[in-house]
Amino acid sequence: MAKLQAKSAVRKVAPKIGRRGRVPYYNQTTDFTCGPSSLLMAMKALNPKTDVSRMHELLLWREANTIFMGTDGPAGCGATGLALAAHRRGFDVEVWVNHKNTLLGSRAKTRDRAKVMGLLQQADLAEMKRLKIPYRIGARSIDQLRADIEGGALPVVLVSMNYIHQDATAHWVVVTGIDDENVTVNDPWISRNLGNTRRTMQDYVVPRDAFHAMTAYGPKKERAIVLLRRR
């Protein structure tokens, strides 16, 4: 995947729009729990009683991991698994994916792993249908996400780590605000070698064009969003 243009080292400050400054920050404690960590931030913002702890992070991962990312390490989390985990905790959820195939299925190293991912997604989709959780095929525009946030939702969005971390790995972040120029995100990963800190990863400013590019993951430009609302 072509490297996205890196952001200036100078931290930009965006105006307080949407939920900027009001989504608590949580730093993922493993290299495979970005999805659960993003989910924790979104759930805590929507319901302050949400437990934010490493134990909860790992329990969410155990529920939602369905994605082999081409390595022999632990699996990552897919959109359907994250949505079901949030639903079990009392949130209304809605999933958007821009294709009908297995999300990130091409990342598996073998056909058998790809088949496992497909079967797990199939099971998740059946459970979502039973629970009447919307699963929509299509891409949500930045302005639609802005309207979602203004309506009380928080989007957990699939991105490439390339723009923020110079690493073309699939990753999950929380969108905290959108204005006419920028999108801000809480990113649970901290690249300390690039000078980042907890503070810089909260409400991290991404220009709209860069956000549109970084949310199209890999050669197939896969897009996925889990929208959370307080029930």
Secondary structure, 3 states (H helix, E strand, C coil): CCCCCCCCCCCCCCCCCCCCCCCCCCCCCCCCCHHHHHHHHHHHHHCCCCCCCHHHHHHHHHHHEEECCCCCCCCEECHHHHHHHHHHCCEEEEEEECCCCCCCHHHCCCHHHHHHHHHHHHHHHHHHHHHCCCEEECCCCHHHHHHHHHCCCEEEEEEECHHHHCCCCEEEEEEEEECCCEEEEECCCCCHHHCCCHHHHCCEEEEHHHHHHHCCECCCCECEEEEEEEC
